Amino acid sequence: MSEIAATQLKVVRVWAFGSVNSIPQAGTVYFQILNSTGSYLNTGADGLARLDAVVASAETHGIQLVLPFTNNWSDLGGIPSYNAAFGDNATSWYTSAPSQAAYRSYIEAIVNRYKNSSAIFAWELCNEPRCQGCATSVITNWAANTSSYIKSLDGAHMVTLGDEGWFAPADGIGDGSYAYGGDVGVDFTANLKIDTLDYGTFHLYPDSWGYNYTWGSTWIEEHDQVGSQIGKPVVLEEYGTPFPHNHTGTEAPWQTTVVNATQVAYDSFWQFATINLTSGSQYDVNSIWYNDTEYTVLARQHAADMLAKKVA
């Protein structure tokens, strides 16, 4: 956390989830057990005590945290762990009574545990929610109901969705290709209009989505325009390219777009990496390593540029 603070990065997104379906081997970190009888917290040294330490460190270093409650993917359990416990699948989860009851129980526990912390920036419903082949109303309705529930627990902090920013044909944006077709069941514009969501999120991985890297600036500007039309901030919450230690050529132009051509409130590269952690197992080809050569441009200089940026 001290390295992040020294870089002048002010907001950090940290996983506030880690679910399993049975007690794992000793030494495994997990926050929640999910099985057919419900949801059970692990508050021990290999559980939420770890997240307690992160929140305390953020408080000490003056860093704000975005805390997502679950993951669309199986990393650290996510929605698949709910499905394993309650017999749901990737699409039925959003409307499943037992899954949503367990999910809300976890939300309540996390919000009540940390809502008085000075380190909380926002609560996030889910990392990259998708409902492949569903009507976009499924996620929009779920997001509206869940964010309203979070606000009932804590009206003092912001709430956001955590989606990748997919558009739908009804938005009249783009060429109808993958990012604009609505096939993953997400409509960024409709979701941003939800009263109990305070700002919008979008991600950027052109290589994975079948677009060229220069298209990234178009994607950024499109979301900025929607945010301006609706009157809410938007955040480029994740972005990356698969070039270890060599991301500047692809990502610096996106950062320039954010700084000079938009009102985008903040952006966060995926992901901060340091040798000073006990495990590097979660690092990938997108990671930006502390004090690597590219770190000066993509982290230190960009943080300074964002701090100097004037936004409406």
C-alpha positions in Angstrom: 0.0 0.0 0.0 2.9 2.3 0.7 4.1 1.9 -2.9 0.6 2.8 -4.3 0.5 5.9 -2.0 4.0 6.9 -3.2 2.8 6.7 -6.8 -0.1 9.1 -5.9 -2.7 6.6 -7.0 -5.7 7.6 -4.9 -8.3 4.9 -5.6 -7.7 1.1 -5.6 -10.1 -1.7 -6.4 -9.6 -4.7 -4.1 -11.5 -8.0 -4.2 -13.8 -8.2 -1.2 -14.9 -11.7 -2.1 -13.5 -15.2 -1.9 -16.0 -18.0 -1.7 -15.6 -21.7 -1.5 -18.1 -24.6 -1.3 -16.3 -26.6 1.4 -13.6 -25.9 3.9 -10.3 -25.9 2.0 -6.9 -27.1 3.1 -5.1 -25.3 5.8 -3.5 -22.0 4.7 -6.1 -21.3 2.0 -7.6 -17.8 2.2 -11.3 -17.6 1.8 -14.0 -15.2 3.1 -17.2 -17.2 2.7 -18.4 -20.8 2.5 -21.4 -21.4 0.3 -23.4 -24.7 0.5 -27.1 -25.7 0.1 -27.8 -24.6 3.7 -26.7 -21.0 3.1 -23.7 -18.6 3.5 -21.1 -18.7 6.3 -18.4 -16.1 6.9 -14.8 -16.9 7.7 -13.6 -14.2 10.0 -10.4 -15.9 11.0 -6.8 -15.2 10.1 -7.2 -16.9 6.8 -10.5 -15.1 6.1 -11.8 -11.6 6.6 -9.0 -10.7 8.9 -7.0 -10.4 5.6 -9.4 -7.9 4.2 -9.5 -6.1 7.6 -5.7 -5.6 7.2 -6.1 -4.2 3.7 -8.8 -1.7 4.8 -6.7 -0.6 7.8 -3.6 -0.1 5.6 -5.6 1.9 3.2 -6.8 4.1 6.0 -3.2 4.6 7.2 -2.0 5.5 3.7 -4.9 7.7 2.7 -6.1 5.5 -0.1 -9.7 4.9 -1.1 -11.1 1.4 -1.9 -13.7 0.1 -4.3 -14.9 -3.2 -2.9 -16.7 -5.6 -5.2 -19.0 -8.2 -3.6 -18.5 -11.1 -6.1 -17.1 -12.0 -9.5 -18.7 -13.1 -12.7 -15.8 -15.5 -13.2 -14.7 -18.5 -11.1 -11.6 -16.7 -9.8 -11.9 -16.7 -6.0 -15.2 -18.5 -6.3 -17.5 -15.9 -7.8 -20.9 -16.6 -9.2 -19.9 -20.2 -10.1 -19.5 -20.9 -6.4 -23.1 -19.8 -5.7 -24.3 -21.9 -8.6 -22.5 -25.0 -7.2 -24.2 -24.4 -3.9 -27.7 -23.7 -5.1 -28.0 -25.4 -8.4 -28.1 -22.3 -10.6 -26.2 -21.3 -13.7 -24.6 -18.2 -15.1 -27.9 -16.7 -16.3 -30.4 -17.9 -13.6 -28.2 -16.6 -10.8 -29.5 -13.1 -11.2 -33.1 -14.1 -10.4 -32.5 -17.1 -8.1 -34.0 -16.6 -4.7 -31.5 -18.8 -2.7 -28.5 -17.4 -4.6 -29.6 -13.8 -4.1 -30.5 -14.3 -0.5 -26.9 -15.6 0.2 -25.4 -12.8 -1.9 -27.4 -10.2 0.0 -26.4 -11.8 3.3 -22.7 -11.4 2.3 -23.3 -7.8 1.1 -24.8 -7.0 4.5 -21.9 -8.5 6.4 -19.3 -6.6 4.3 -21.1 -3.3 4.3 -21.7 -3.3 8.0 -18.1 -4.4 8.7 -16.5 -1.5 6.8 -19.1 1.3 6.2 -17.6 3.4 9.0 -14.1 3.2 7.5 -12.6 6.3 6.0 -11.1 4.1 3.3 -14.3 3.2 1.5 -14.8 4.9 -1.9 -17.6 2.7 -3.3 -19.3 -0.6 -3.1 -19.4 -2.6 -6.3 -22.1 -5.2 -7.1 -19.9 -7.6 -9.2 -16.8 -7.7 -11.3 -17.8 -7.9 -14.9 -21.4 -9.2 -14.6 -22.8 -10.9 -17.8 -25.9 -12.8 -18.6 -25.2 -14.3 -22.0 -28.2 -14.4 -24.3 -30.5 -12.7 -21.7 -32.6 -9.7 -22.2 -30.6 -6.7 -20.9 -33.4 -6.0 -18.5 -32.3 -9.0 -16.3 -29.1 -7.3 -15.2 -30.7 -3.9 -15.2 -33.4 -5.0 -12.8 -31.0 -7.0 -10.7 -28.6 -3.9 -10.5 -31.5 -1.6 -9.6 -32.8 -3.9 -6.8 -29.3 -4.7 -5.4 -28.0 -1.2 -5.4 -31.2 0.0 -3.7 -30.6 -2.7 -1.0 -27.0 -1.5 -0.5 -28.1 2.1 -0.2 -30.6 0.9 2.6 -27.6 -0.4 4.5 -25.3 2.5 3.8 -26.5 5.8 2.3 -23.2 7.5 2.9 -21.1 5.8 0.2 -21.3 5.4 -3.6 -22.5 2.3 -5.3 -21.4 1.1 -8.8 -22.1 -1.9 -11.0 -18.6 -3.1 -12.0 -19.6 -4.0 -15.6 -17.4 -3.9 -18.7 -19.5 -1.2 -20.3 -21.2 -3.2 -23.1 -23.7 -1.3 -25.2 -26.9 -2.6 -26.7 -28.5 -1.9 -30.0 -31.1 0.3 -28.3 -28.3 2.7 -27.4 -27.7 3.6 -31.0 -23.9 3.5 -30.5 -21.3 1.7 -32.5 -21.5 -0.7 -35.5 -23.4 -3.5 -33.9 -20.3 -5.7 -33.4 -19.5 -7.6 -30.3 -19.1 -4.7 -27.9 -22.3 -3.0 -29.1 -24.6 -6.0 -29.8 -26.0 -6.6 -26.4 -25.3 -10.4 -26.6 -23.8 -10.5 -23.1 -27.0 -9.1 -21.6 -25.6 -5.7 -20.5 -26.8 -2.2 -21.5 -24.4 0.4 -20.2 -26.7 3.3 -20.9 -29.8 1.8 -19.2 -27.7 0.8 -16.2 -26.2 4.2 -15.8 -29.7 5.6 -15.5 -30.4 3.6 -12.3 -30.9 6.1 -9.5 -29.1 4.1 -6.9 -25.9 3.7 -9.0 -23.7 6.7 -8.5 -21.3 6.3 -11.4 -20.6 4.0 -14.4 -17.8 1.6 -15.0 -16.3 0.3 -18.2 -13.3 -2.0 -19.0 -11.0 -2.1 -22.0 -9.4 -5.3 -23.5 -9.4 -4.9 -27.3 -7.2 -8.0 -27.8 -9.7 -10.3 -26.0 -12.7 -8.7 -27.7 -11.5 -8.7 -31.3 -10.7 -5.0 -31.8 -7.5 -3.1 -32.6 -5.8 -1.1 -30.0 -6.5 2.3 -31.5 -10.3 1.5 -31.1 -9.7 1.8 -27.4 -9.8 5.6 -27.5 -13.1 5.4 -29.3 -14.5 3.2 -26.6 -13.4 5.7 -23.9 -14.9 8.6 -25.7 -18.2 6.8 -26.3 -18.6 6.1 -22.6 -17.6 9.7 -21.7 -20.3 11.0 -24.0 -23.0 8.8 -22.4 -21.9 9.8 -19.0 -22.2 13.5 -20.0 -25.6 13.0 -21.5 -27.0 11.2 -18.3 -25.1 13.5 -15.9 -23.1 10.9 -14.1 -19.3 10.3 -13.8 -17.8 7.3 -15.6 -14.7 5.4 -14.7 -12.3 3.4 -16.9 -12.1 0.8 -14.2 -9.8 -1.8 -15.9 -7.7 -1.8 -19.0 -4.8 -4.0 -20.2 -2.8 -5.4 -23.1 -0.9 -8.7 -23.2 2.6 -7.3 -23.5 4.5 -8.0 -20.2 6.8 -5.0 -19.3 5.9 -3.4 -22.6 2.5 -1.8 -22.3 3.4 1.8 -22.9 2.8 1.8 -26.7 -0.7 0.5 -26.4 -1.9 2.0 -23.2 -0.3 5.4 -23.0 -2.5 6.7 -25.9 -5.6 5.6 -24.0 -4.4 7.5 -20.9 -3.8 10.6 -23.1 -7.4 10.3 -24.3 -8.7 10.1 -20.8 -6.7 13.1 -19.7 -7.1 15.4 -22.7 -10.4 14.4 -24.4 -12.8 13.4 -21.7 -14.4 14.1 -18.4 -13.6 10.5 -17.3 -13.4 10.7 -13.5 -10.5 8.3 -13.0 -9.0 5.2 -14.5 -7.2 2.2 -13.2 -4.8 0.0 -15.2 -5.0 -3.8 -14.6 -3.1 -4.5 -12.5 -0.6 -3.1 -10.0 2.1 -5.6 -9.3 5.0 -5.6 -6.8 7.7 -8.1 -5.7 6.9 -7.2 -2.1 3.9 -9.5 -1.8 4.2 -13.0 -0.6 2.5 -14.5 -3.6 2.5 -13.4 -7.3 0.0 -16.1 -8.4 -2.6 -13.5 -9.4 -0.4 -11.6 -11.7 -0.9 -11.8 -15.5 0.5 -10.5 -18.7 -1.3 -7.2 -18.2 0.4 -6.4 -14.9 2.2 -3.1 -14.4 5.1 -3.7 -12.1 6.1 -1.2 -9.5 9.3 0.7 -10.5 9.5 -1.2 -13.8 10.6 1.2 -16.7 7.1 1.6 -17.9 5.8 2.3 -14.4 7.2 5.9 -14.7 4.9 6.7 -17.6 1.8 4.5 -17.0 1.6 5.0 -13.2 3.6 7.9 -11.8 3.2 10.4 -14.6 -0.3 9.4 -15.4 -1.3 9.8 -11.7 0.2 13.2 -11.7 -1.7 14.1 -14.9 -5.0 12.9 -13.4 -4.5 14.9 -10.2 -3.9 18.0 -12.3 -6.9 17.3 -14.6 -9.9 19.7 -14.2 -13.3 17.9 -14.4 -16.7 19.5 -14.3 
